[in-house]
Amino acid sequence: MATWNPIVSNTIPSSWIKKRLENKTTFAATHQTAMKKWLQIAQYSQSDYMGTSYDQANIDFAKGKVAMIINGNYEIPAFISLNKKIDADMFMLPVSNNAKANKVTSGIDVAFAISKVSKHFSADNKLVAFLMGKKNAAIYNKEQFSFSAIKGVKQKSRFVAGIADQINRGNVINYPDHYYPSALDLTQMLTQAGLNAANHMNEQKNIRISLRRADTAFNAANVGEK
């Protein structure tokens, strides 16, 4: 999904999800190029990429056994815990050959909410105000290498310097899977697509089968709440 999300967000219009939720379009009809790009990236990874676990990939990157990893800033604390001397930076995935067309895929990771049936609104509001204060937001930013929605709280870490300017300029687009039905898990489809590629399945056949599976999974998950 760390590869799928930036590819899809930079190639598929944000209006697509509304049509898909209304069953007016499909993955199979619109995501061939995105799926092709996803499979092409796999061609440049290590030969045993389908046999490498998530944790092992993090360890290999932190220890300098691999040069690049497609993941998010949320992994930086893990990298540092594995190697306090790690020297790394981030850059956005260049989905398009047109540099001006590329956007950083990002989204809200942590948010606060107060229940509408709470009997302690005054205390609740004080707690949220405390947590959203500049001092506390800055502490969270420093620890998590995130970009704060609190005005005046800046991210200055060298580990995310490569995307900081893009985010500060608002050259950002949301994660497409933030809008998928909550029960939809595309990781199963993508994992199988990766296995198909590793087993040398014809690319067009793999794209066709994989996107059909994505539509089947989406249809099963797209159940409206009463």
C-alpha positions in Angstrom: 0.0 0.0 0.0 2.9 2.3 0.6 3.6 2.1 -3.2 -0.1 1.8 -4.3 -1.2 5.0 -2.5 1.1 7.5 -4.1 0.8 6.0 -7.5 -3.0 6.0 -7.4 -3.3 9.5 -5.8 -1.1 10.9 -8.6 -2.8 9.1 -11.5 -6.5 8.7 -10.6 -8.8 11.8 -10.0 -10.1 12.2 -6.5 -13.6 12.2 -7.9 -13.2 8.6 -8.8 -14.1 7.2 -5.4 -17.6 8.8 -5.5 -18.3 7.1 -8.8 -17.0 3.8 -7.5 -19.0 3.9 -4.3 -22.1 4.4 -6.6 -21.0 1.5 -8.8 -20.5 3.8 -11.8 -16.9 2.8 -12.5 -14.5 0.1 -11.5 -10.8 -0.5 -10.8 -10.6 -2.7 -13.9 -11.8 0.2 -16.1 -9.6 2.9 -14.7 -6.5 1.6 -12.8 -4.6 -0.3 -15.5 -1.9 2.4 -15.7 -1.6 2.6 -12.0 -1.3 -1.2 -11.6 1.3 -1.3 -14.4 3.4 1.3 -12.6 3.1 -0.7 -9.3 4.3 -3.8 -11.0 7.2 -2.0 -12.7 8.6 -0.9 -9.4 8.7 -4.5 -8.3 11.1 -5.2 -11.2 13.7 -3.0 -9.5 13.5 -4.5 -6.1 15.7 -7.3 -4.7 15.0 -10.7 -6.1 13.4 -12.1 -2.9 11.1 -9.1 -2.2 8.1 -11.3 -1.8 9.9 -13.3 0.9 11.0 -10.3 3.0 8.8 -9.5 6.0 7.9 -5.9 6.9 10.1 -6.0 10.0 13.0 -7.5 8.1 12.8 -4.8 5.5 13.0 -2.1 8.2 16.0 -3.9 9.7 17.8 -4.2 6.4 17.3 -0.5 5.6 18.3 0.7 9.1 21.5 -1.4 8.9 22.4 -0.1 5.4 21.8 -3.4 3.6 19.4 -1.7 1.2 19.7 1.7 -0.3 16.0 2.7 -0.5 12.7 1.7 0.9 9.2 2.8 0.0 7.5 3.8 3.2 6.5 6.8 5.3 7.9 9.1 7.9 6.1 7.0 10.5 8.9 4.4 10.1 11.7 6.8 11.0 11.5 6.2 14.8 11.9 2.5 14.1 14.9 3.1 11.9 16.6 5.2 14.6 15.9 2.6 17.3 17.7 0.1 15.1 20.5 2.4 14.1 21.1 5.6 16.0 23.7 6.7 13.5 21.5 6.2 10.4 21.8 8.9 7.7 18.6 9.0 5.7 16.2 11.4 4.0 12.8 11.2 2.2 11.7 12.2 -1.3 8.3 11.8 -2.9 7.7 9.0 -5.3 8.2 10.3 -8.8 5.1 8.8 -10.3 5.1 11.0 -13.3 8.0 12.0 -15.6 6.6 15.5 -15.4 8.1 16.7 -12.1 5.5 19.5 -11.7 2.7 16.9 -11.8 3.9 15.0 -8.8 2.5 15.5 -5.4 3.4 14.2 -1.9 0.9 11.7 -0.7 0.0 12.4 2.9 -2.9 12.5 5.3 -4.1 13.0 8.8 -2.5 10.4 11.1 -3.6 11.5 14.5 -6.7 13.6 15.4 -8.7 14.4 18.6 -12.4 14.1 19.0 -14.9 14.7 21.8 -17.9 12.4 22.1 -21.2 14.2 21.5 -22.7 12.3 24.5 -19.8 13.3 26.8 -20.9 14.7 30.2 -17.6 16.5 30.7 -17.3 19.0 27.8 -15.4 21.6 29.8 -12.7 19.1 30.9 -12.6 17.5 27.5 -12.0 20.8 25.8 -9.3 21.7 28.2 -7.5 18.4 27.5 -7.7 18.8 23.8 -6.5 22.4 24.1 -3.6 21.3 26.2 -2.6 18.5 23.7 -2.9 20.9 20.8 -0.8 23.6 22.4 2.4 24.5 20.5 4.7 23.1 23.1 3.1 19.7 23.1 2.6 19.6 19.3 6.3 20.4 18.9 7.2 17.5 21.2 5.1 15.1 19.1 6.5 16.5 15.9 10.0 16.0 17.1 9.4 12.4 18.3 7.3 11.3 15.3 9.0 13.3 12.4 5.5 14.4 11.4 4.1 17.7 10.0 1.8 19.5 12.4 -1.5 21.1 11.5 -0.9 23.5 14.4 0.2 26.9 13.1 3.7 27.9 14.0 4.8 24.3 14.7 7.6 23.5 12.2 9.3 20.3 11.3 13.1 20.8 10.9 14.4 17.2 11.0 16.9 16.3 8.3 15.2 12.9 8.0 12.2 14.6 6.2 14.0 17.5 4.6 13.5 16.2 1.1 9.7 16.5 1.4 9.4 19.5 3.8 9.3 22.1 1.1 6.6 20.3 -0.9 4.5 20.0 2.2 5.0 23.6 3.3 3.9 24.7 -0.2 0.8 22.5 0.0 1.9 20.3 -2.9 0.1 17.4 -1.2 -2.6 15.0 -2.1 -4.5 12.6 0.3 -4.2 8.9 0.5 -6.8 7.3 -1.8 -7.4 4.4 0.6 -8.7 6.9 3.2 -11.9 6.9 1.1 -12.2 3.2 0.5 -14.8 1.3 2.5 -13.3 0.4 5.9 -13.7 -3.3 5.3 -11.7 -3.2 2.1 -8.2 -4.7 2.3 -6.3 -4.3 -0.9 -3.1 -5.7 0.5 -4.4 -9.2 -0.3 -4.8 -8.3 -3.9 -1.5 -6.6 -4.1 0.3 -9.4 -2.4 -1.1 -11.9 -4.9 -0.1 -9.5 -7.8 3.4 -9.5 -6.4 3.5 -13.3 -6.2 2.1 -13.5 -9.8 4.9 -11.2 -11.0 7.6 -13.1 -9.1 6.2 -16.3 -10.7 6.6 -14.6 -14.2 2.9 -14.3 -15.0 2.2 -12.2 -18.1 2.0 -8.6 -17.0 -1.3 -7.8 -18.8 -2.9 -10.9 -17.5 -1.7 -10.1 -14.0 -3.1 -6.5 -14.3 -6.5 -7.8 -15.5 -6.8 -10.5 -12.9 -5.6 -8.3 -10.0 -8.0 -5.4 -10.8 -10.9 -7.8 -11.1 -10.0 -9.1 -7.6 -9.9 -5.5 -6.4 -13.4 -4.9 -7.7 -14.8 -8.1 -6.2 -13.3 -7.1 -2.8 -14.6 -3.5 -3.1 -18.1 -4.7 -4.0 -18.1 -7.0 -0.9 -17.0 -4.2 1.3 -19.2 -1.4 -0.2 -22.2 -1.9 2.1 -23.9 1.2 3.2 -24.8 1.7 6.9 -28.4 2.0 7.8 
